[in-house]
Amino acid sequence: MPETDVQVPIDVVPGRKRRIGIMGGTFDPIHHGHLVAASEVLSVFNLDEVVFVPTGRQPYKRDRKVTLAEHRYLMAVIATASNPRFSVSRVDIERGGTTYTIDTLRDLRKAYPDADFFFITGADVLPQILEWKDSDDLWSMAHFVGVTRAGHQLDTTGLPPEGITLMEVPAMAISSTDCRARVASGVQPWYLVPDGVVQYIAKYRLYKEV
């Protein structure tokens, strides 16, 4: 993966609202696709910070076993530690119950009351937004940035064009599903996930059964 320059936090300009990226996800495990996507969106939208928010319990992934939240949170901390513009929030984990994006945004609004939010997600998830909890309120809470791999076609029928931006990010071809499958077959996911995350997975013997 190409090296990314370490970005220095933007000085706060009087009258300028903070611009916060929010990247929610299961992160099971977090991988370089997540990190590259966050970095690209941060650069394009001139964000001050990107907050990674590991989900508590995903409403759309109840058909498979999900790694304990504490493991997923710690892997996200390890993966983002070297970038001063990245942070990790426990709001979804500590809230308990099923994680809904509207609750994530409402909780983070308390921490960043005067910021503009940019919610970063895989573009393939965007068509589901209309089925999300309190979906009509989401557009007033954040601008949605759908990241996708090159050449991927997306149907945005019914979604407000002013509330969504699509971005191509080549590294999105990496998937957590593939990383878990590799570990289960005895192959460590070197260079797909950060080195520290590879070591964490090995230490706690995660994904030996998927």
C-alpha positions as CSV (number, residue, x, y, z in Angstrom):
1,M,0.0,0.0,0.0
2,P,1.4,3.5,-0.8
3,E,2.7,5.4,2.1
4,T,0.5,8.3,3.3
5,D,2.1,11.5,4.7
6,V,1.3,12.1,8.3
7,Q,-1.3,15.0,8.4
8,V,-1.0,17.8,10.8
9,P,-4.2,19.0,12.5
10,I,-5.7,22.1,10.9
11,D,-5.5,25.3,13.1
12,V,-8.9,26.3,14.3
13,V,-10.0,29.4,12.3
14,P,-12.3,31.8,14.1
15,G,-15.8,31.2,12.9
16,R,-15.0,28.0,11.1
17,K,-17.0,25.0,12.2
18,R,-15.1,21.8,12.8
19,R,-15.6,19.2,10.2
20,I,-15.7,15.7,11.6
21,G,-15.7,12.4,9.6
22,I,-17.5,9.5,11.3
23,M,-16.7,6.0,10.0
24,G,-19.0,3.4,11.5
25,G,-18.5,-0.2,10.9
26,T,-18.1,-3.7,12.4
27,F,-14.4,-3.6,11.8
28,D,-14.1,-7.3,12.1
29,P,-11.2,-6.8,11.5
30,I,-10.4,-3.2,10.5
31,H,-8.2,-3.2,7.4
32,H,-6.3,-0.9,5.1
33,G,-9.4,-0.3,2.9
34,H,-11.0,1.4,5.9
35,L,-7.9,3.4,6.7
36,V,-7.3,4.6,3.1
37,A,-11.0,5.5,2.7
38,A,-10.9,7.6,5.8
39,S,-7.7,9.3,4.7
40,E,-9.1,10.1,1.3
41,V,-12.3,11.5,2.6
42,L,-10.4,13.5,5.2
43,S,-8.3,15.1,2.4
44,V,-11.1,15.7,-0.1
45,F,-13.5,17.2,2.4
46,N,-10.8,19.0,4.4
47,L,-11.9,17.3,7.6
48,D,-10.3,18.1,11.0
49,E,-10.7,14.5,12.3
50,V,-12.1,11.1,11.5
51,V,-13.7,9.2,14.3
52,F,-13.9,5.4,13.9
53,V,-17.0,3.9,15.6
54,P,-17.0,0.1,16.0
55,T,-20.6,-1.1,16.2
56,G,-22.1,-2.8,19.2
57,R,-24.6,-5.2,17.5
58,Q,-25.3,-4.8,13.8
59,P,-28.9,-5.1,12.9
60,Y,-28.0,-6.5,9.5
61,K,-25.4,-9.1,10.6
62,R,-27.3,-11.2,13.0
63,D,-26.9,-14.2,10.8
64,R,-23.2,-14.6,11.6
65,K,-21.0,-14.6,14.6
66,V,-19.3,-11.3,15.3
67,T,-16.1,-10.9,17.3
68,L,-16.4,-9.5,20.8
69,A,-16.7,-5.7,20.7
70,E,-13.7,-5.2,22.9
71,H,-11.4,-7.0,20.4
72,R,-12.8,-5.0,17.5
73,Y,-12.4,-1.7,19.4
74,L,-8.8,-2.5,20.4
75,M,-7.9,-3.5,16.8
76,A,-9.3,-0.1,15.6
77,V,-7.2,1.7,18.3
78,I,-4.0,-0.2,17.1
79,A,-4.8,0.5,13.5
80,T,-5.3,4.3,13.9
81,A,-2.7,5.1,16.6
82,S,-0.1,6.5,14.2
83,N,-2.4,9.1,12.7
84,P,-3.1,12.2,14.9
85,R,-6.2,13.0,12.8
86,F,-7.8,9.6,13.6
87,S,-9.6,8.6,16.8
88,V,-11.8,5.7,18.0
89,S,-15.1,6.1,19.9
90,R,-16.8,3.6,22.2
91,V,-20.3,5.2,22.0
92,D,-21.9,2.3,20.1
93,I,-20.3,-0.3,22.3
94,E,-21.2,1.4,25.6
95,R,-24.7,2.2,24.6
96,G,-25.5,-1.5,24.3
97,G,-28.2,-3.2,22.3
98,T,-28.6,-2.9,18.5
99,T,-26.5,-0.2,16.9
100,Y,-28.4,2.3,14.7
101,T,-26.7,5.1,12.8
102,I,-29.1,7.7,14.1
103,D,-28.2,6.9,17.7
104,T,-24.5,7.1,16.8
105,L,-24.9,10.5,15.3
106,R,-27.1,11.8,18.2
107,D,-24.5,10.6,20.8
108,L,-21.6,12.1,18.9
109,R,-23.4,15.4,18.6
110,K,-23.1,15.7,22.3
111,A,-19.3,15.4,22.0
112,Y,-19.1,17.7,19.0
113,P,-22.1,20.1,19.4
114,D,-20.9,22.7,16.8
115,A,-19.3,20.4,14.1
116,D,-20.4,19.4,10.6
117,F,-20.6,15.6,10.3
118,F,-19.6,13.5,7.3
119,F,-20.6,9.9,7.7
120,I,-18.3,7.6,5.8
121,T,-19.7,4.2,4.7
122,G,-19.4,1.6,2.0
123,A,-21.4,2.8,-1.0
124,D,-23.0,-0.6,-1.3
125,V,-24.8,0.1,2.0
126,L,-26.4,3.4,0.8
127,P,-29.4,1.8,-0.8
128,Q,-30.4,0.4,2.6
129,I,-30.5,3.8,4.3
130,L,-34.2,4.3,3.5
131,E,-34.8,1.2,5.7
132,W,-32.7,2.5,8.6
133,K,-34.2,3.7,11.9
134,D,-35.4,7.3,11.7
135,S,-33.9,7.5,8.2
136,D,-35.7,10.8,7.4
137,D,-33.7,12.5,10.2
138,L,-30.3,11.2,9.0
139,W,-29.9,13.8,6.2
140,S,-30.1,16.7,8.7
141,M,-27.5,15.1,10.9
142,A,-24.7,14.4,8.4
143,H,-23.5,14.5,4.8
144,F,-23.1,10.9,3.7
145,V,-19.9,9.8,1.8
146,G,-20.2,6.5,0.0
147,V,-16.8,5.0,-0.8
148,T,-16.6,2.3,-3.4
149,R,-14.1,0.5,-5.6
150,A,-13.5,1.7,-9.2
151,G,-16.1,0.6,-11.7
152,H,-18.7,-0.3,-9.1
153,Q,-22.2,0.8,-10.2
154,L,-24.7,2.0,-7.6
155,D,-28.4,2.6,-7.7
156,T,-29.1,5.8,-5.8
157,T,-32.8,5.8,-6.6
158,G,-34.8,7.5,-3.8
159,L,-31.7,9.0,-2.1
160,P,-31.3,12.8,-1.9
161,P,-28.5,13.8,-4.3
162,E,-27.6,16.8,-2.2
163,G,-27.0,14.6,0.9
164,I,-24.6,12.0,-0.6
165,T,-21.3,12.1,-2.3
166,L,-19.7,9.0,-4.0
167,M,-16.0,8.4,-4.0
168,E,-13.9,5.8,-5.7
169,V,-11.2,4.3,-3.4
170,P,-9.2,1.4,-4.9
171,A,-8.3,-0.1,-1.6
172,M,-12.0,-0.8,-1.0
173,A,-11.5,-4.1,-2.8
174,I,-10.1,-5.4,0.5
175,S,-12.8,-7.0,2.6
176,S,-13.0,-8.1,6.3
177,T,-14.7,-11.2,5.1
178,D,-11.7,-12.2,3.0
179,C,-9.3,-11.3,5.9
180,R,-11.3,-13.6,8.3
181,A,-11.3,-16.4,5.7
182,R,-7.6,-16.2,5.2
183,V,-6.9,-16.5,8.9
184,A,-9.3,-19.4,9.2
185,S,-7.4,-21.2,6.4
186,G,-4.1,-20.6,8.2
187,V,-2.9,-17.6,6.2
188,Q,-2.1,-14.4,8.1
189,P,-3.5,-11.3,6.4
190,W,-0.2,-9.4,6.1
191,Y,-0.5,-6.1,4.2
192,L,-4.3,-6.3,4.1
193,V,-4.5,-5.1,7.7
194,P,-2.0,-3.1,9.7
195,D,0.9,-5.1,11.2
196,G,-0.2,-4.6,14.7
197,V,-3.6,-5.9,13.9
198,V,-2.1,-9.1,12.4
199,Q,-0.2,-9.6,15.6
200,Y,-3.3,-8.9,17.7
201,I,-5.3,-11.5,15.7
202,A,-2.6,-14.1,16.2
203,K,-2.2,-13.4,19.9
204,Y,-5.9,-13.9,20.7
205,R,-6.4,-16.6,18.0
206,L,-9.3,-14.7,16.4
207,Y,-11.1,-16.0,13.3
208,K,-9.8,-19.6,13.6
209,E,-13.4,-20.6,13.0
210,V,-15.7,-18.5,10.7
